[in-house]
Structure formats: structure tokens, C-alpha cells
Amino acid sequence: MKNAKLIEKLRKLIKNRNNIDEEHIEKLRKVLRKLKKRQHKLADERQEAQNDHDRQKIDQEIEVLKLQRKKGVEIYKQLKKEREEFS
């Protein structure tokens, strides 16, 4: 799955916070895992990059993924905590 698709999926899950259940939290967790794997894959690609332009482009993608993951993890923790309080 491409970065844009993963980020869009994450945005939809974060935006739709009205109907929170275990399945919603699990989907969010899966997307966060995929983003993390993609970030690690890009880091490996960066090491193999031939020139500075390619490295810089990969660095930008990694930075976007980091920021999106950070936001997603915060929401995930918050939803998990809210879910536990209501149970």
C-alpha cells in the first residue's frame, strides 16, 4: 500500500471518532503498524540511495510518516484509554 493510501486511511479512522469500538481501535493499530513498516523500509532505501536528491526526497517521506504516526499513536492511546474507562 502506498504512503498516500495509508495516510488517508489513518485520517479517516482518526476523523470517525463517534463510533468507537474494539474493531475501530484494531484497524487504527493495523494502519499504524503498516506506517511503521513503511517508514523502516524507506530508511533502508535511504541507505542505498545513490545521490543526495534521492536521499532528501526519502527523508521528506520519512518525516511525513513520522508526523502522521505520532498523531495516530496519540489518538490510539486516547481512544484505548476512553474505551477502558467505559468498560
C-alpha positions, 0 to 999 in steps of 0.5 A, spaced: 500 500 500 502 506 498 504 512 503 498 516 500 493 510 501 495 509 508 495 516 510 488 517 508 486 511 511 489 513 518 485 520 517 479 517 516 479 512 522 482 518 526 476 523 523 470 517 525 471 518 532 463 517 534 463 510 533 468 507 537 469 500 538 474 494 539 474 493 531 475 501 530 481 501 535 484 494 531 484 497 524 487 504 527 493 499 530 493 495 523 494 502 519 499 504 524 503 498 524 503 498 516 506 506 517 511 503 521 513 498 516 513 503 511 517 508 514 523 502 516 523 500 509 524 507 506 530 508 511 533 502 508 532 505 501 535 511 504 541 507 505 542 505 498 540 511 495 545 513 490 545 521 490 543 526 495 536 528 491 534 521 492 536 521 499 532 528 501 526 526 497 526 519 502 527 523 508 521 528 506 517 521 506 520 519 512 518 525 516 511 525 513 510 518 516 513 520 522 508 526 523 502 522 521 504 516 526 505 520 532 498 523 531 495 516 530 499 513 536 496 519 540 489 518 538 490 510 539 492 511 546 486 516 547 481 512 544 484 505 548 484 509 554 476 512 553 474 505 551 477 502 558 474 507 562 467 505 559 468 498 560 
